[in-house]
Amino acid sequence: MKGQLTNEFVLLLFIFILAAIGLTVFAFQKTTEQNDLKQYIKLRDLCSEISTIINLATISNGYRSNFTLPPNIEGANYSVNVHNTSLSITVQNKTCISSLRALQIRNDTSSTPFMLVPGSQYQITNEDWVIIIDS
């Protein structure tokens, strides 16, 4: 009888441990999905914000504005690429692409494509309908 109780106890303990491991894996997976979603939302918001700033500059000759890029997106490094007709931001395996209305866009040293550095401050101007993004 004692042997049977010991076997039943070991079996119940084993089932409990398996259930605990299963719940831990499930919780970790959900947390990871939630963090990925937060990161994607921040990526999309930043992409929209920067493209709106650039597109607003195309409306008025003489337009001038400043903006600062965050140093990271939800703790992850990211890259910002400006092309003549689009803006792309990539973080880990996610990319957001937004269209730009500018006929000509350049930074202080070259024409497109060029990169913007996260954590930096920029000034955007419309000089004779050429959009210039300077650091």
trRosetta pair geometry for C-beta under 8 A, 3 or more apart (Angstrom, degrees):
i j d omega theta_ij theta_ji phi_ij phi_ji
1 4 5.8 -53 -151 32 34 111
1 5 6.6 33 152 -17 65 104
2 5 5.7 -54 -150 37 35 112
2 6 6.3 37 152 -20 67 105
3 6 5.7 -54 -149 36 32 112
3 7 6.4 31 153 -18 65 106
4 7 5.7 -53 -148 37 32 111
4 8 6.3 31 153 -18 65 106
5 8 5.7 -54 -144 39 30 110
5 9 6.1 33 155 -21 65 107
6 9 5.7 -53 -146 36 30 113
6 10 6.3 29 155 -18 64 105
7 10 5.8 -53 -146 37 30 110
7 11 6.2 32 153 -20 64 108
8 11 5.6 -54 -146 37 31 113
8 12 6.3 30 155 -16 65 106
9 12 5.8 -55 -146 39 29 109
9 13 6.2 31 154 -19 64 107
10 13 5.6 -54 -146 38 30 113
10 14 6.3 34 153 -22 64 106
11 14 5.7 -53 -148 34 29 113
11 15 6.5 28 153 -17 63 105
12 15 5.7 -52 -146 37 33 111
12 16 6.3 36 153 -20 65 106
13 16 5.6 -54 -148 36 31 114
13 17 6.3 31 154 -19 65 105
14 17 5.8 -54 -147 36 30 110
14 18 6.4 30 153 -18 64 106
15 18 5.7 -54 -148 37 31 112
15 19 6.3 32 153 -19 65 106
16 19 5.7 -56 -148 37 30 111
16 20 6.3 30 153 -19 65 106
17 20 5.6 -53 -147 36 32 112
17 21 6.4 32 154 -18 65 104
18 21 5.8 -54 -147 37 31 111
18 22 6.3 34 153 -21 64 107
19 22 5.6 -53 -148 36 31 115
19 23 6.4 30 155 -17 65 105
20 23 5.9 -54 -147 38 30 109
20 24 6.3 33 153 -21 64 107
21 24 5.7 -55 -148 35 31 113
21 25 6.4 30 155 -18 65 106
22 25 5.9 -56 -148 37 29 109
22 26 6.3 29 154 -18 64 109
23 26 5.6 -55 -145 38 32 113
23 27 6.2 31 157 -19 66 107
24 27 5.9 -54 -145 37 28 109
24 28 6.3 29 155 -19 63 108
25 28 5.8 -55 -147 37 29 111
25 29 6.3 30 155 -21 64 108
26 29 5.8 -57 -149 35 28 112
26 30 6.4 25 155 -16 64 107
27 30 5.8 -56 -147 38 31 110
27 31 6.3 33 154 -20 65 106
28 31 5.7 -54 -148 36 31 112
28 32 6.4 32 154 -19 64 106
29 32 5.8 -54 -149 35 30 112
29 33 6.4 31 153 -18 64 106
30 33 5.6 -52 -147 37 33 112
30 34 6.3 34 153 -20 65 106
31 34 5.7 -55 -148 36 31 112
31 35 6.4 30 154 -17 65 106
32 35 5.8 -54 -147 37 31 110
32 36 6.4 33 153 -19 64 106
33 36 5.7 -54 -148 36 31 113
33 37 6.4 32 153 -20 64 106
34 37 5.7 -53 -149 35 31 113
34 38 6.5 35 151 -20 64 103
35 38 5.6 -49 -147 34 34 113
35 39 6.3 35 153 -19 65 106
35 74 6.8 151 -173 167 82 139
36 39 5.7 -55 -148 37 31 113
36 40 6.3 32 153 -20 65 106
36 94 7.9 148 -168 -45 87 137
37 40 5.7 -53 -146 36 32 111
37 41 6.4 32 155 -19 65 104
38 41 5.8 -56 -150 35 29 110
38 42 6.4 27 153 -15 65 106
38 74 5.5 125 113 -102 103 144
39 42 5.8 -55 -148 38 31 110
39 43 6.2 35 151 -22 65 107
39 73 5.9 95 -153 133 80 101
39 74 4.2 -108 -94 41 81 147
39 76 6.4 33 -137 19 132 132
39 91 6.3 -140 171 112 111 137
39 92 7.3 22 148 21 150 128
39 94 6.9 142 120 31 106 150
40 43 5.5 -52 -146 36 32 116
40 44 6.2 31 155 -18 65 106
40 94 5.5 -129 -102 -153 85 160
41 44 5.8 -54 -146 38 30 110
41 45 6.3 31 154 -19 64 108
42 45 5.7 -55 -145 38 30 112
42 46 6.3 29 157 -18 65 107
42 73 4.9 162 112 -161 124 97
42 74 5.6 162 27 -31 152 100
43 46 6.0 -58 -148 37 27 108
43 47 6.3 28 154 -20 63 109
43 73 5.6 63 -73 -175 75 158
43 78 7.2 -177 -111 -122 97 148
43 89 6.0 -176 -163 108 87 119
43 91 5.3 -134 -94 22 124 126
43 94 5.7 147 44 116 175 125
43 96 5.2 164 144 -17 98 127
44 47 5.7 -54 -146 36 29 114
44 48 6.3 29 155 -17 64 108
44 96 5.4 173 -97 -105 54 145
45 48 5.8 -58 -149 39 29 111
45 49 6.2 30 154 -22 65 108
46 49 5.6 -54 -144 36 31 113
46 50 6.3 23 161 -13 67 106
46 69 7.7 67 -162 -142 123 79
46 70 7.0 -96 -105 19 133 112
46 73 6.7 -99 -6 -98 150 120
46 89 6.1 -168 100 175 111 177
46 96 7.8 134 71 56 83 148
47 50 6.4 -58 -145 39 25 103
47 51 6.2 17 160 -11 62 113
47 87 6.6 163 -155 107 79 111
47 88 8.0 -6 -126 -143 116 27
47 89 4.9 -139 -83 22 94 126
47 96 3.7 -109 -50 116 162 135
47 97 7.6 -49 -161 -34 139 6
47 98 5.0 153 162 -23 99 124
48 51 6.1 -61 -141 43 25 106
48 52 6.1 29 158 -23 63 110
48 98 6.6 164 -89 -94 44 151
49 52 5.9 -58 -150 34 25 112
49 53 6.6 26 154 -19 62 105
49 67 7.7 160 143 -152 105 141
50 53 5.7 -51 -150 33 34 113
50 54 6.4 29 154 -14 66 105
50 67 7.0 161 -110 126 73 158
50 69 7.8 20 -84 -95 127 93
50 80 7.1 -117 -167 -147 176 134
50 87 5.9 -165 106 169 114 159
50 89 7.5 119 34 -51 142 129
50 98 7.7 144 76 52 87 142
50 116 7.9 -166 -147 44 145 162
51 54 5.7 -54 -146 40 34 110
51 55 5.9 32 156 -17 68 110
51 87 5.0 -155 -82 35 93 138
51 98 3.7 -89 -60 117 159 140
51 99 7.3 82 -160 67 135 36
51 100 6.2 -129 -144 -83 88 76
52 55 5.7 -57 -139 43 29 108
52 56 6.1 34 158 -24 64 105
53 56 5.9 -53 -148 32 26 112
53 57 6.8 31 151 -23 59 104
53 65 6.1 -142 -159 98 101 141
53 67 5.4 -25 -128 -39 168 150
53 124 6.1 127 148 26 105 157
54 57 5.7 -54 -159 28 33 115
54 58 7.3 37 147 -26 62 99
54 82 7.8 172 -101 -133 154 119
54 87 6.7 154 19 -52 153 136
54 100 5.4 -40 118 -130 133 112
54 102 6.3 -70 164 -33 102 122
54 105 7.1 17 -162 -121 120 142
54 124 6.5 -126 -99 -148 59 154
54 131 6.3 68 -160 -180 84 152
54 133 7.6 -33 -103 -68 101 123
55 58 5.7 -45 -158 20 41 115
55 59 7.7 51 147 -31 61 94
55 100 6.3 -149 -72 -142 83 60
55 101 5.0 78 -131 17 88 110
55 102 7.6 -122 -98 -38 49 79
56 59 5.9 -44 -167 10 44 117
56 63 6.9 -174 129 -173 79 152
56 65 7.3 36 92 -8 123 154
57 60 7.6 -93 -159 51 34 72
57 63 4.7 -175 -137 97 61 135
57 65 6.8 -123 -78 22 100 113
57 102 7.4 3 86 -86 102 111
57 124 5.1 -96 -75 141 150 117
57 125 7.1 145 -151 165 124 8
57 126 4.8 170 173 -52 84 103
57 131 5.2 100 112 -124 128 107
58 100 7.9 144 -41 174 138 81
58 101 4.7 -151 61 93 168 105
58 102 5.1 -142 -84 -86 118 63
58 103 7.6 125 -139 -3 114 74
58 126 6.7 160 -97 -105 25 130
58 129 7.8 48 -149 -151 66 72
58 131 6.3 -41 -76 -64 76 125
59 63 6.9 84 62 -56 76 148
59 126 8.0 -124 53 -53 46 166
60 63 4.4 110 78 -55 94 106
60 126 6.2 141 89 55 53 151
61 126 5.4 -127 -124 123 35 113
61 127 7.7 70 -160 -136 79 16
61 128 6.6 39 -144 -95 116 23
61 129 5.9 -43 -94 -56 100 67
62 125 7.9 -40 -164 -168 24 90
62 126 6.3 -26 24 77 22 93
62 127 7.7 73 -85 -97 39 48
63 124 7.7 -16 117 116 99 89
63 125 6.7 165 89 -152 60 45
63 126 4.2 47 39 14 94 116
64 123 6.8 -5 -166 -178 89 101
64 124 7.2 166 -148 87 42 53
64 125 4.8 0 -102 -105 79 85
64 126 7.7 -124 -58 20 53 69
65 123 7.3 167 87 -155 36 59
65 124 5.3 -11 61 57 85 96
66 121 6.5 5 -175 179 106 102
66 122 6.9 164 -153 88 60 46
66 123 5.2 -31 -97 -100 76 70
66 124 7.6 172 -90 16 26 73
67 121 7.4 178 96 -153 33 62
67 122 5.7 -14 64 61 77 92
67 124 7.0 11 12 -6 105 113
68 119 8.0 -14 179 -173 92 25
68 120 7.2 -152 -146 108 68 31
68 121 4.5 -30 -98 -101 88 76
68 122 7.4 163 -90 17 37 69
69 80 6.6 -117 -121 -13 148 151
69 116 6.1 143 -45 137 150 116
69 117 7.2 170 55 95 142 44
69 118 5.0 -117 127 -131 124 47
69 119 6.2 -39 89 -4 91 22
69 120 5.8 21 37 50 108 64
69 121 7.9 -156 15 -82 68 31
69 122 7.3 47 -20 -5 95 111
70 73 6.7 107 85 -76 126 60
70 118 6.7 -24 89 -163 50 95
70 119 7.1 -10 146 -77 26 53
71 118 5.6 96 -151 144 30 100
71 119 3.8 44 -101 -84 74 103
72 75 5.6 24 128 -140 139 9
72 76 5.8 151 -176 62 105 30
72 77 6.0 -58 -119 -82 96 38
72 78 6.8 132 -147 2 51 94
72 118 6.6 76 -73 161 41 145
72 119 7.9 16 -31 -57 60 99
73 76 5.6 -36 70 62 76 88
73 78 5.0 44 5 -31 116 139
73 91 4.8 -70 59 -99 135 158
74 91 8.0 96 43 161 96 152
76 91 5.2 100 105 -173 124 108
76 92 5.6 -41 -176 -37 152 103
77 91 7.3 174 95 -132 39 79
77 118 7.1 -174 -153 35 66 156
78 89 6.0 21 166 -179 124 92
78 90 6.3 172 -159 86 78 45
78 91 3.9 -36 -99 -84 105 91
78 118 5.9 111 63 -71 82 141
79 89 7.1 176 87 -149 48 52
79 90 5.2 -3 53 54 93 94
79 91 8.0 175 19 -71 59 53
79 115 6.4 -51 -170 -143 96 118
79 118 7.7 -94 -97 -29 32 109
80 87 7.2 -13 -168 -173 89 95
80 88 7.6 163 -153 87 44 48
80 89 5.2 -11 -103 -102 72 84
80 115 6.3 120 78 -163 64 68
80 116 4.1 -32 88 55 126 99
80 117 7.9 -108 42 -32 107 12
80 118 7.0 136 -6 -62 108 76
81 87 7.3 161 85 -159 54 48
81 88 4.8 -6 58 59 101 94
81 89 7.8 -175 23 -76 67 39
81 90 7.8 22 1 -1 106 103
81 113 5.8 7 -178 -176 100 118
81 114 7.5 168 -151 89 61 27
81 115 5.6 -37 -98 -99 63 71
81 116 7.9 -155 -74 13 19 76
82 87 5.6 -13 -110 -110 66 79
82 100 7.7 49 -156 -39 85 158
82 105 6.4 -109 158 127 120 132
82 107 7.5 123 59 -49 139 103
82 112 5.8 -106 117 -117 81 104
82 113 6.4 165 83 -152 50 66
82 114 5.6 -13 56 62 100 74
82 115 7.4 168 13 -98 79 20
82 116 6.4 70 -23 -27 111 101
82 133 6.9 135 -23 29 175 152
83 86 4.8 11 58 57 113 76
83 87 7.3 -160 28 -75 73 33
83 88 7.3 35 -4 -2 109 100
83 100 7.7 172 77 23 67 127
83 112 5.1 109 -152 173 34 131
83 113 4.7 -23 -96 -97 71 100
84 100 7.4 -149 145 74 33 124
84 102 7.0 -125 -170 90 59 98
84 104 7.2 -32 -139 -122 103 38
84 105 5.9 165 -126 36 53 99
84 111 7.8 7 -76 168 101 99
84 112 4.5 -174 -53 58 69 150
84 113 7.8 -91 -20 -73 68 65
85 99 6.3 -27 162 -149 79 80
85 100 5.7 -174 -169 55 27 86
85 102 7.9 -151 -98 60 40 75
86 97 5.5 0 -178 -172 128 97
86 98 6.6 153 -157 78 75 39
86 99 5.5 -48 -99 -109 78 46
86 100 5.9 -167 -85 5 19 92
87 97 7.2 159 80 -153 49 50
87 98 4.9 -14 57 60 99 92
87 99 8.0 -173 17 -92 77 2
87 100 5.8 96 -26 -50 92 112
88 95 5.9 -4 -171 -172 103 107
88 96 7.0 165 -150 83 54 48
88 97 4.8 -14 -100 -101 87 79
88 98 7.9 174 -80 20 43 63
89 95 7.0 162 83 -152 44 58
89 96 5.0 -4 55 54 94 97
90 94 7.0 163 -151 88 57 48
90 95 4.5 -17 -99 -99 84 86
90 96 8.0 -170 -75 22 43 61
91 94 5.5 -13 66 63 78 96
100 105 6.7 -19 140 -28 149 154
102 105 4.2 68 115 -53 152 109
102 131 4.4 -68 -127 7 138 138
103 129 6.4 8 44 154 123 107
104 111 7.6 -59 -167 -135 89 109
104 129 7.3 78 38 124 102 79
104 130 4.8 -40 93 -122 115 79
104 131 6.8 168 93 24 55 75
105 111 7.7 109 88 -157 49 70
105 112 5.6 48 82 -44 91 120
105 130 7.5 166 -91 -173 30 63
105 131 4.3 -19 -109 71 81 109
105 132 7.8 -177 -155 -75 55 29
105 133 7.2 25 -177 -8 97 105
106 110 6.4 -142 -159 112 99 34
106 111 4.5 -58 -102 -107 107 52
106 112 6.6 -116 -94 -31 56 67
106 114 7.5 77 -157 -1 52 138
106 130 6.8 -10 20 173 104 108
106 131 7.5 144 23 84 54 62
106 132 6.0 -17 72 -112 79 68
106 133 7.5 -165 101 28 34 76
107 110 6.2 14 52 52 91 63
107 114 4.8 -109 -2 100 126 163
107 132 7.2 106 -135 -165 22 64
107 133 5.0 -46 -105 75 74 84
107 134 6.7 133 -169 -90 70 42
107 135 7.5 24 -170 -21 116 86
108 132 7.1 76 -77 -179 58 103
108 133 7.8 -99 -27 94 73 48
108 134 4.4 73 -58 -118 113 85
108 135 6.7 -99 8 19 130 75
109 114 7.8 140 65 -121 89 145
110 114 5.7 148 77 -76 104 125
111 114 7.7 -179 116 -29 24 111
116 120 6.9 -146 176 61 80 120
116 122 6.5 -42 -141 -56 119 147
116 133 7.1 -58 -90 142 113 141
117 120 4.4 65 79 -10 96 133
117 135 7.2 28 30 -110 112 137
120 135 5.5 -33 168 -140 134 109
121 135 7.2 108 78 -161 54 64
122 133 5.4 1 -178 -174 130 92
122 134 6.6 151 -158 78 73 40
122 135 5.7 -48 -101 -102 74 50
123 133 7.5 163 80 -153 43 47
123 134 5.0 -15 59 62 93 95
124 131 6.7 -7 -170 -172 99 92
124 132 7.1 160 -152 82 50 50
124 133 5.1 -14 -101 -101 81 75
124 134 7.9 177 -81 22 34 67
125 131 7.5 163 84 -152 42 48
125 132 5.0 -14 60 58 90 99
125 134 7.5 8 8 5 106 108
126 129 6.5 8 -177 -103 98 26
126 130 7.3 147 -158 65 52 37
126 131 5.8 -23 -100 -96 70 65
126 132 7.9 172 -88 17 21 77
127 130 5.5 -32 72 61 77 91
127 132 5.8 6 15 -1 113 125
